[in-house]
Amino acid sequence: MLFLAFSIASVSALASLTFGGKSGDWIEYELQDEMQIASGLPSNQLVRMEFLSVEGANVTVNATLYTSSLTIMNETKTIDLTSRDAQDDIMMDPWFNARVYFIPAGLGINDSVYLGQGFGNQTVFGETTKSYAGADRTVIFTNFTWQGNNYVFYWDKQSGVLTEGLKYLGAGYTDVLVSETNMWSAPILWWLLLWVTVAIAIALGVLSSRRRSASKKLRRKSDAKPTLAKTDFSPYQRDEREKLIETRGFI
């Protein structure tokens, strides 16, 4: 019975390993190698992850490694986050395989995370808040040593997508940092929203004032009394008028 309970718990844990992104999400990273920069070699490589389909633990991803003028690698594969099969890894040497770029969502401190055949299982050591692609995100992180190199990885806790990866070898380092994504948007700055609100209020106030002024001018014109123009009769018209009055007996 204990064995059965343990098996059920293991299956339940595996079933909960789901990626937090959705179909149509994408994320792009800038890659920097300090040693290449120091030696004058180009280091403008980029990685783009496009999540074509997300169904629980099964993720179909298109991974592209490229420079501004050359596509180095492009591969599409479906990966099961519950699998430990090395065939599920998309290798992108000299950087990191795809299992590093996305992990199950919602992991916390002391949880185990599988990072592919090379790195195996690692432990989440901490949780913090960092700013990526214009937004503050809650991230989890791990750090470990493998084959003489020190590694630090940060993942967005809500989705499980990589936000930053660092590889240290002595004084040299390799850095993978998210640059653009559609998985979250930068917040509207409160001060910008305040200034927009104030500007709209001022504009409405000016418009309302002009309308009131125009209405007052219209009322003043309509209230003005008409003036009768004085008629100057010619001598002939005066004589005719007097004859008419005498004829009708008004005098």
Secondary structure, DSSP 8 states (H G I E B T S, - for coil): -HHHHHHHHHHHHHHT---S--TT-EEEEEEEEHHHHHTT----EEEEEEEEEEETTEEEEEEEEE-SS-EEEEEEEEEETT---GGG----TTS--HHHHB--TT--TT-EEE-HHHH-EEE--EEEEEEETTEEEEEEEEEEEETTEEEEEEEETTT-BEEEEEEEETTEEEEEEEEEESSS-----HHHHHHHHHHHHHHHHHHHHHHHHHHHHHHHHHH-----------HHHHHHHHHHHHHTT--
